[in-house]
Amino acid sequence: MIGAAGRLAPGFRRAQTWKTLLAYLLALLPALVLIAAAFFKAGDPALFADQITAHQVTPASWSPFLAYLFVAAELGLAAALLAFVWPRVVFSLTIFLMLFFIAVTAWAWAHGNAEGCGCFGRLVDRGPRAVIIQDAVIVATSVLGMLLARGFRTRAWQWAVLGVLLVPVIVLTGFGSTLPIDGVVVGIRAGKDLSNVAFEGPAPPFEEGRALLALVGPDCAACEAGVPALKQIAAADAAPRVLAVYAGKPGAAQLWRFKHLPNFPVVSASEKSMRQYYRRLPVTFLLENGIVRQVWWNRVPSAGELVHD
């Protein structure tokens, strides 16, 4: 009997090893999805808070807190899945979070408030059905991973790995909105076509030739400070045409014109429609035939940068 048990032990250990390996591979799917989703949310938590508010499931005053809470939860779960600590517990928490997201999305969908799920920031624009299917796949994957991880014991080195992974979790959660990752989070870089930007009311053509598109708005000190540079650029012969877009109501844009008396046209666009183009104002795009050639995030370029471009 003892000899038979001894012969079975290596096979049993090999089976456990394969189960653990498969469970870890299954853990990678929710981990990568959570990292991608949380990264874009952490990069612009204000936008994510607006998307939470739009679902009308919780009071609007809760949205900023919930935005940071969900980012921390998703990044924390992703780190635990990658380190594979207490996998059955972490898989269970992942299942709970996904079921919660499914319930919220379904409720918002049923009440006509599911526009803009907020799952991946601006990266992917999907409807509630696709969101629910994605979360259901993660639930199924996590259930299988939890079953395969039965009997697994977490090693000390895995806790050390988790400790290392928690550093970027803290940095992204607490400081993601201030990191210089505008191009990645917003998704606009050289080569992007901006010729279809929608304005409220008529706007001068900027789809042909070189144009400088400056996005400005209310309560923006950097926007105010950039007006002299925009005027200087607009007055220079060798510079591109200047067009300022005020992210706000037409009346507020008109007051902005009266205040600064610009020598370049100023149009307005709703803040909701313009929010896809920035994290913080101002943002300035150098366009050639409507195609982005250069971007200045959170500032207006000096006249020298454009005249001698």
C-alpha positions as a Markdown table, in Angstrom:
| # | Residue | x | y | z |
|---|---|---|---|---|
| 1 | Met | 0.0 | 0.0 | 0.0 |
| 2 | Ile | 2.8 | 2.4 | 1.0 |
| 3 | Gly | 4.6 | 1.6 | -2.3 |
| 4 | Ala | 1.5 | 2.2 | -4.3 |
| 5 | Ala | 1.0 | 5.6 | -2.6 |
| 6 | Gly | 4.6 | 6.5 | -3.3 |
| 7 | Arg | 4.2 | 5.7 | -6.9 |
| 8 | Leu | 1.0 | 7.8 | -7.1 |
| 9 | Ala | 2.6 | 10.8 | -5.4 |
| 10 | Pro | 4.7 | 12.0 | -8.4 |
| 11 | Gly | 1.7 | 11.8 | -10.7 |
| 12 | Phe | -0.5 | 13.6 | -8.2 |
| 13 | Arg | 2.1 | 16.4 | -7.9 |
| 14 | Arg | 2.4 | 16.7 | -11.6 |
| 15 | Ala | -1.4 | 17.0 | -11.9 |
| 16 | Gln | -1.4 | 19.7 | -9.2 |
| 17 | Thr | 1.4 | 21.6 | -11.0 |
| 18 | Trp | -0.5 | 21.6 | -14.3 |
| 19 | Lys | -3.7 | 22.7 | -12.5 |
| 20 | Thr | -1.8 | 25.6 | -10.8 |
| 21 | Leu | -0.2 | 26.6 | -14.1 |
| 22 | Leu | -3.5 | 26.6 | -15.9 |
| 23 | Ala | -5.1 | 28.6 | -13.0 |
| 24 | Tyr | -2.4 | 31.2 | -13.3 |
| 25 | Leu | -2.8 | 31.5 | -17.1 |
| 26 | Leu | -6.5 | 32.0 | -16.5 |
| 27 | Ala | -5.7 | 34.7 | -13.9 |
| 28 | Leu | -3.8 | 36.6 | -16.6 |
| 29 | Leu | -7.0 | 37.4 | -18.5 |
| 30 | Pro | -8.9 | 39.3 | -15.8 |
| 31 | Ala | -5.6 | 40.8 | -14.6 |
| 32 | Leu | -4.8 | 42.3 | -18.0 |
| 33 | Val | -8.3 | 43.5 | -18.6 |
| 34 | Leu | -8.4 | 45.1 | -15.1 |
| 35 | Ile | -5.0 | 46.8 | -15.7 |
| 36 | Ala | -6.1 | 48.2 | -19.1 |
| 37 | Ala | -9.4 | 49.5 | -17.7 |
| 38 | Ala | -7.9 | 51.0 | -14.5 |
| 39 | Phe | -5.0 | 52.6 | -16.4 |
| 40 | Phe | -7.3 | 54.8 | -18.5 |
| 41 | Lys | -9.6 | 55.5 | -15.6 |
| 42 | Ala | -6.7 | 56.5 | -13.4 |
| 43 | Gly | -5.3 | 58.8 | -16.1 |
| 44 | Asp | -8.6 | 60.8 | -16.1 |
| 45 | Pro | -10.6 | 60.1 | -13.0 |
| 46 | Ala | -12.7 | 63.2 | -13.5 |
| 47 | Leu | -14.0 | 61.8 | -16.8 |
| 48 | Phe | -14.6 | 58.4 | -15.1 |
| 49 | Ala | -16.6 | 60.2 | -12.3 |
| 50 | Asp | -18.7 | 61.9 | -15.0 |
| 51 | Gln | -19.4 | 58.5 | -16.5 |
| 52 | Ile | -20.4 | 57.1 | -13.1 |
| 53 | Thr | -22.8 | 60.0 | -12.6 |
| 54 | Ala | -24.3 | 59.5 | -16.1 |
| 55 | His | -25.4 | 56.0 | -15.0 |
| 56 | Gln | -27.6 | 57.6 | -12.3 |
| 57 | Val | -27.2 | 54.6 | -10.0 |
| 58 | Thr | -25.6 | 56.5 | -7.2 |
| 59 | Pro | -25.7 | 60.2 | -6.1 |
| 60 | Ala | -23.5 | 62.5 | -8.2 |
| 61 | Ser | -21.7 | 63.6 | -5.0 |
| 62 | Trp | -20.4 | 60.0 | -4.6 |
| 63 | Ser | -18.9 | 59.8 | -8.1 |
| 64 | Pro | -15.4 | 61.3 | -7.4 |
| 65 | Phe | -14.9 | 58.9 | -4.4 |
| 66 | Leu | -16.2 | 55.9 | -6.4 |
| 67 | Ala | -13.9 | 56.7 | -9.3 |
| 68 | Tyr | -10.8 | 56.4 | -7.1 |
| 69 | Leu | -12.3 | 53.4 | -5.2 |
| 70 | Phe | -12.9 | 51.4 | -8.4 |
| 71 | Val | -9.5 | 52.3 | -9.8 |
| 72 | Ala | -7.8 | 51.2 | -6.6 |
| 73 | Ala | -9.9 | 48.0 | -6.5 |
| 74 | Glu | -9.2 | 47.0 | -10.1 |
| 75 | Leu | -5.5 | 47.7 | -9.9 |
| 76 | Gly | -5.2 | 45.9 | -6.5 |
| 77 | Leu | -7.0 | 42.8 | -7.8 |
| 78 | Ala | -4.8 | 42.8 | -10.9 |
| 79 | Ala | -1.7 | 43.0 | -8.8 |
| 80 | Ala | -2.9 | 40.1 | -6.6 |
| 81 | Leu | -3.8 | 38.0 | -9.7 |
| 82 | Leu | -0.4 | 38.6 | -11.2 |
| 83 | Ala | 1.4 | 37.7 | -7.9 |
| 84 | Phe | -1.1 | 34.8 | -7.5 |
| 85 | Val | -1.5 | 35.3 | -3.8 |
| 86 | Trp | -4.5 | 33.6 | -2.2 |
| 87 | Pro | -5.8 | 32.9 | -5.7 |
| 88 | Arg | -9.1 | 31.4 | -4.6 |
| 89 | Val | -9.9 | 34.5 | -2.5 |
| 90 | Val | -8.7 | 36.9 | -5.2 |
| 91 | Phe | -10.7 | 35.0 | -7.9 |
| 92 | Ser | -13.8 | 35.3 | -5.7 |
| 93 | Leu | -13.3 | 39.0 | -5.2 |
| 94 | Thr | -12.9 | 39.4 | -9.0 |
| 95 | Ile | -16.1 | 37.5 | -9.6 |
| 96 | Phe | -17.9 | 39.7 | -7.1 |
| 97 | Leu | -16.6 | 42.9 | -8.7 |
| 98 | Met | -17.6 | 41.7 | -12.2 |
| 99 | Leu | -21.1 | 40.7 | -11.1 |
| 100 | Phe | -21.5 | 44.1 | -9.5 |
| 101 | Phe | -20.4 | 45.8 | -12.8 |
| 102 | Ile | -22.9 | 43.6 | -14.7 |
| 103 | Ala | -25.7 | 44.5 | -12.3 |
| 104 | Val | -24.9 | 48.3 | -12.5 |
| 105 | Thr | -24.6 | 48.2 | -16.3 |
| 106 | Ala | -27.9 | 46.2 | -16.7 |
| 107 | Trp | -29.7 | 48.6 | -14.4 |
| 108 | Ala | -28.4 | 51.7 | -16.2 |
| 109 | Trp | -29.2 | 50.0 | -19.6 |
| 110 | Ala | -32.8 | 49.3 | -18.5 |
| 111 | His | -33.2 | 52.9 | -17.5 |
| 112 | Gly | -31.6 | 54.3 | -20.7 |
| 113 | Asn | -28.5 | 55.6 | -18.9 |
| 114 | Ala | -25.8 | 53.2 | -20.2 |
| 115 | Glu | -24.2 | 55.5 | -22.7 |
| 116 | Gly | -20.5 | 55.5 | -22.2 |
| 117 | Cys | -19.7 | 52.6 | -19.9 |
| 118 | Gly | -16.4 | 54.1 | -18.7 |
| 119 | Cys | -14.7 | 50.7 | -18.8 |
| 120 | Phe | -11.7 | 51.7 | -20.8 |
| 121 | Gly | -11.9 | 55.5 | -20.8 |
| 122 | Arg | -11.7 | 56.8 | -24.3 |
| 123 | Leu | -9.9 | 53.7 | -25.6 |
| 124 | Val | -13.0 | 51.7 | -26.5 |
| 125 | Asp | -16.6 | 52.9 | -27.2 |
| 126 | Arg | -18.9 | 50.0 | -26.6 |
| 127 | Gly | -22.5 | 49.4 | -25.8 |
| 128 | Pro | -23.8 | 47.8 | -22.5 |
| 129 | Arg | -24.4 | 44.4 | -24.2 |
| 130 | Ala | -20.7 | 44.1 | -25.0 |
| 131 | Val | -19.7 | 45.2 | -21.5 |
| 132 | Ile | -21.9 | 42.6 | -19.9 |
| 133 | Ile | -20.6 | 39.9 | -22.2 |
| 134 | Gln | -17.0 | 40.8 | -21.4 |
| 135 | Asp | -17.6 | 40.8 | -17.7 |
| 136 | Ala | -19.5 | 37.5 | -17.9 |
| 137 | Val | -16.4 | 36.0 | -19.7 |
| 138 | Ile | -14.2 | 37.2 | -16.8 |
| 139 | Val | -16.6 | 35.7 | -14.3 |
| 140 | Ala | -16.5 | 32.3 | -16.1 |
| 141 | Thr | -12.7 | 32.4 | -16.3 |
| 142 | Ser | -12.4 | 33.3 | -12.7 |
| 143 | Val | -14.7 | 30.5 | -11.6 |
| 144 | Leu | -12.6 | 28.0 | -13.5 |
| 145 | Gly | -9.4 | 29.4 | -12.1 |
| 146 | Met | -10.8 | 29.3 | -8.6 |
| 147 | Leu | -11.6 | 25.6 | -9.0 |
| 148 | Leu | -8.2 | 24.7 | -10.4 |
| 149 | Ala | -6.4 | 26.7 | -7.6 |
| 150 | Arg | -7.9 | 24.5 | -4.9 |
| 151 | Gly | -5.1 | 23.4 | -2.5 |
| 152 | Phe | -2.6 | 25.9 | -3.7 |
| 153 | Arg | -0.5 | 27.5 | -1.0 |
| 154 | Thr | 1.0 | 31.0 | -1.4 |
| 155 | Arg | 4.7 | 31.3 | -1.0 |
| 156 | Ala | 6.6 | 34.1 | 0.8 |
| 157 | Trp | 8.2 | 35.3 | -2.5 |
| 158 | Gln | 4.7 | 35.8 | -4.0 |
| 159 | Trp | 3.9 | 38.3 | -1.2 |
| 160 | Ala | 7.2 | 40.1 | -2.0 |
| 161 | Val | 6.1 | 40.3 | -5.7 |
| 162 | Leu | 2.7 | 41.7 | -4.6 |
| 163 | Gly | 4.5 | 44.3 | -2.5 |
| 164 | Val | 6.5 | 45.5 | -5.5 |
| 165 | Leu | 3.4 | 45.6 | -7.7 |
| 166 | Leu | 1.5 | 47.7 | -5.2 |
| 167 | Val | 3.9 | 50.6 | -5.8 |
| 168 | Pro | 2.6 | 51.3 | -9.3 |
| 169 | Val | -0.9 | 50.7 | -8.0 |
| 170 | Ile | -0.5 | 53.5 | -5.5 |
| 171 | Val | 1.2 | 55.8 | -8.0 |
| 172 | Leu | -1.5 | 55.3 | -10.6 |
| 173 | Thr | -4.4 | 55.6 | -8.2 |
| 174 | Gly | -3.1 | 58.7 | -6.4 |
| 175 | Phe | -1.2 | 60.5 | -9.1 |
| 176 | Gly | -2.5 | 59.1 | -12.4 |
| 177 | Ser | -4.3 | 62.3 | -13.4 |
| 178 | Thr | -1.0 | 64.3 | -13.0 |
| 179 | Leu | 1.3 | 61.9 | -14.9 |
| 180 | Pro | 2.5 | 63.1 | -18.3 |
| 181 | Ile | 0.5 | 60.5 | -20.2 |
| 182 | Asp | -2.0 | 62.7 | -22.0 |
| 183 | Gly | -1.3 | 61.3 | -25.4 |
| 184 | Val | -1.8 | 57.7 | -24.3 |
| 185 | Val | -5.0 | 58.4 | -22.2 |
| 186 | Val | -6.6 | 60.8 | -24.6 |
| 187 | Gly | -5.5 | 58.8 | -27.6 |
| 188 | Ile | -4.5 | 61.7 | -29.8 |
| 189 | Arg | -1.1 | 61.9 | -31.4 |
| 190 | Ala | 0.6 | 62.9 | -34.7 |
| 191 | Gly | -1.4 | 61.4 | -37.6 |
| 192 | Lys | -4.8 | 61.7 | -36.0 |
| 193 | Asp | -7.5 | 63.2 | -38.1 |
| 194 | Leu | -9.3 | 66.0 | -36.4 |
| 195 | Ser | -11.1 | 67.4 | -39.4 |
| 196 | Asn | -14.5 | 66.2 | -38.1 |
| 197 | Val | -14.4 | 68.1 | -34.8 |
| 198 | Ala | -18.0 | 69.4 | -34.2 |
| 199 | Phe | -18.6 | 73.0 | -33.2 |
| 200 | Glu | -21.8 | 74.8 | -32.2 |
| 201 | Gly | -22.6 | 77.2 | -35.0 |
| 202 | Pro | -20.5 | 78.0 | -38.1 |
| 203 | Ala | -16.7 | 77.9 | -37.9 |
| 204 | Pro | -14.0 | 79.0 | -40.4 |
| 205 | Pro | -12.6 | 76.2 | -42.4 |
| 206 | Phe | -9.5 | 74.6 | -40.9 |
| 207 | Glu | -9.4 | 71.3 | -42.8 |
| 208 | Glu | -7.0 | 72.7 | -45.5 |
| 209 | Gly | -3.5 | 74.1 | -44.9 |
| 210 | Arg | -1.9 | 74.6 | -41.6 |
| 211 | Ala | -4.0 | 75.6 | -38.6 |
| 212 | Leu | -3.5 | 75.9 | -34.9 |
| 213 | Leu | -6.5 | 74.6 | -33.0 |
| 214 | Ala | -6.5 | 75.8 | -29.3 |
| 215 | Leu | -8.9 | 74.3 | -26.8 |
| 216 | Val | -9.7 | 76.6 | -24.0 |
| 217 | Gly | -12.4 | 76.9 | -21.3 |
| 218 | Pro | -13.6 | 78.4 | -18.1 |
| 219 | Asp | -11.6 | 78.6 | -14.8 |
| 220 | Cys | -8.4 | 77.9 | -16.8 |
| 221 | Ala | -5.5 | 80.1 | -15.8 |
| 222 | Ala | -3.2 | 78.5 | -18.4 |
| 223 | Cys | -5.8 | 79.4 | -21.1 |
| 224 | Glu | -5.8 | 83.0 | -20.0 |
| 225 | Ala | -2.0 | 83.1 | -20.0 |
| 226 | Gly | -1.8 | 81.7 | -23.5 |
| 227 | Val | -4.0 | 84.3 | -25.1 |
| 228 | Pro | -1.1 | 86.7 | -25.9 |
| 229 | Ala | 0.8 | 83.9 | -27.6 |
| 230 | Leu | -2.2 | 83.1 | -29.7 |
| 231 | Lys | -2.6 | 86.7 | -30.7 |
| 232 | Gln | 1.1 | 86.9 | -31.6 |
| 233 | Ile | 0.9 | 83.7 | -33.7 |
| 234 | Ala | -2.3 | 84.9 | -35.4 |
| 235 | Ala | -0.6 | 88.2 | -36.4 |
| 236 | Ala | 2.5 | 86.6 | -37.9 |
| 237 | Asp | 2.7 | 86.0 | -41.6 |
| 238 | Ala | 4.5 | 82.7 | -41.5 |
| 239 | Ala | 2.4 | 81.2 | -38.8 |
| 240 | Pro | -0.6 | 78.8 | -39.2 |
| 241 | Arg | -4.2 | 80.1 | -39.0 |
| 242 | Val | -5.4 | 80.2 | -35.4 |
| 243 | Leu | -8.8 | 78.9 | -34.2 |
| 244 | Ala | -9.8 | 78.8 | -30.5 |
| 245 | Val | -12.5 | 76.4 | -29.4 |
| 246 | Tyr | -14.2 | 77.3 | -26.1 |
| 247 | Ala | -15.4 | 74.2 | -24.3 |
| 248 | Gly | -18.6 | 75.5 | -22.8 |
| 249 | Lys | -21.9 | 77.3 | -23.6 |
| 250 | Pro | -22.0 | 79.8 | -26.5 |
| 251 | Gly | -22.8 | 82.7 | -24.1 |
| 252 | Ala | -19.7 | 81.9 | -22.0 |
| 253 | Ala | -17.6 | 81.8 | -25.2 |
| 254 | Gln | -19.0 | 85.2 | -26.2 |
| 255 | Leu | -17.9 | 86.6 | -22.8 |
| 256 | Trp | -14.5 | 85.1 | -23.3 |
| 257 | Arg | -14.2 | 86.9 | -26.6 |
| 258 | Phe | -15.2 | 90.3 | -25.1 |
| 259 | Lys | -12.7 | 89.8 | -22.3 |
| 260 | His | -9.7 | 89.0 | -24.5 |
| 261 | Leu | -10.7 | 90.7 | -27.9 |
| 262 | Pro | -8.8 | 88.1 | -29.9 |
| 263 | Asn | -7.5 | 88.7 | -33.4 |
| 264 | Phe | -8.5 | 85.1 | -34.3 |
| 265 | Pro | -11.9 | 83.4 | -34.5 |
| 266 | Val | -13.4 | 81.8 | -31.4 |
| 267 | Val | -16.1 | 79.1 | -31.6 |
| 268 | Ser | -17.8 | 77.1 | -28.9 |
| 269 | Ala | -18.5 | 73.5 | -28.4 |
| 270 | Ser | -20.2 | 71.6 | -25.6 |
| 271 | Glu | -17.8 | 70.5 | -22.8 |
| 272 | Lys | -19.2 | 67.0 | -23.2 |
| 273 | Ser | -18.3 | 66.7 | -26.9 |
| 274 | Met | -14.9 | 68.3 | -26.4 |
| 275 | Arg | -14.0 | 66.2 | -23.3 |
| 276 | Gln | -12.7 | 63.4 | -25.6 |
| 277 | Tyr | -9.9 | 65.6 | -26.7 |
| 278 | Tyr | -8.3 | 66.6 | -23.4 |
| 279 | Arg | -7.7 | 65.8 | -19.7 |
| 280 | Arg | -6.9 | 69.4 | -18.7 |
| 281 | Leu | -7.1 | 72.6 | -20.6 |
| 282 | Pro | -5.5 | 74.2 | -22.6 |
| 283 | Val | -4.6 | 71.8 | -25.4 |
| 284 | Thr | -3.2 | 73.0 | -28.7 |
| 285 | Phe | -3.1 | 71.0 | -31.9 |
| 286 | Leu | -1.0 | 71.9 | -35.0 |
| 287 | Leu | -3.0 | 70.6 | -37.9 |
| 288 | Glu | -2.1 | 70.2 | -41.6 |
| 289 | Asn | -5.1 | 69.5 | -43.8 |
| 290 | Gly | -7.0 | 68.4 | -40.7 |
| 291 | Ile | -4.3 | 65.9 | -39.6 |
| 292 | Val | -2.5 | 66.4 | -36.2 |
| 293 | Arg | 1.2 | 67.2 | -36.7 |
| 294 | Gln | 2.1 | 68.2 | -33.1 |
| 295 | Val | 0.3 | 68.5 | -29.8 |
| 296 | Trp | 1.0 | 70.8 | -26.8 |
| 297 | Trp | -0.7 | 69.4 | -23.8 |
| 298 | Asn | -1.7 | 71.8 | -21.0 |
| 299 | Arg | -0.2 | 74.8 | -22.7 |
| 300 | Val | -0.2 | 77.2 | -25.7 |
| 301 | Pro | 3.0 | 77.2 | -27.7 |
| 302 | Ser | 5.0 | 80.4 | -28.0 |
| 303 | Ala | 5.0 | 82.3 | -31.3 |
| 304 | Gly | 8.6 | 81.2 | -31.9 |
| 305 | Glu | 7.7 | 77.6 | -31.8 |
| 306 | Leu | 5.2 | 78.1 | -34.7 |
| 307 | Val | 6.7 | 80.8 | -36.8 |
| 308 | His | 9.9 | 78.9 | -37.2 |
| 309 | Asp | 8.3 | 75.5 | -37.3 |
